[in-house]
Amino acid sequence: MNLLCRQDKTFIIISGLLLLIVLVLGGCQGRPSEKTPIHVNPNMDSQPKYLPQSSSEFFLNGAGMRVPVEGTVARGQLNEDTEFWQGIDSVTGEFIAKSPVIPTMENMERGRERFNIYCSICHGQTGDGTGIIIKKGYMVPPSFHTDQIREYPDGKIFDIITNGIRNMPRYADQVPVEDRWMIINYLRALQLSQNAAYTDLPDDVKEKIK
Ligand code: HEC
């Protein structure tokens, strides 16, 4: 008695063959092998190209990566404005006296926040040089409330944050340029808070304390 008709048989044979193909192809993966894997659809996976840091026999220095032509500037990174980017007057080459970022209530708040994050651990929240780190044996930084530092041009403080000074590390990598200026504006407010003359007061406050 034959329960299966002809079509059923063909169907079983074809399914069996398909299953075998799947198993055989599947078996190519997963096990470590020295041979190149069978790549059914290579797409653009294997094309001749230089990967970063790869070597090259074509170029004289043997490096696949090329150095940009001298003087190349990435888009948006010309940084022509030396006052903003370096704190330096492009004509005189001297440090600029005033921060190019005009203080507003909003950016002063940010200056305070950034100062408390990046400077206060060493310099203290009021800038008097009594940050928490000195309890751990770190060198005591100078107070900002001295005539010497009051008279520093803003550009010089920018340079100190950017490049560090003697025992103070540089903060160029942690603090973006605009934030550095906001920190300086806030530092000036701190200095004023400890050293304001009557004439510095706004008129309405002068009235009150008369
Ligand atoms: C890791 C501790 C540390 C941090 C953080 C730090 N400073 Fe300093 N800073 C010092 C020390 C120490 C000195 C004194 C360096 C010396 O004379 O060797 C100093 C000196 C200074 C001076 C005076 C330099 C001079 O000419 O005498 C200024 C201004 C200053 N820091 C500003 C800042 C500002 C602004 C920040 C935050 C962006 C900051 N520092 C963050 C440790 C620190």
Boltz pocket constraint, residues with backbone or C-beta under 6 A from the ligand:
constraints:
  - pocket:
      binder: B
      contacts: [[A, 114], [A, 115], [A, 118], [A, 119], [A, 120], [A, 121], [A, 122], [A, 123], [A, 133], [A, 139], [A, 140], [A, 141], [A, 142], [A, 149], [A, 157], [A, 160], [A, 161], [A, 165], [A, 166], [A, 167], [A, 168], [A, 169], [A, 171], [A, 175], [A, 183], [A, 187]]
      max_distance: 6.0
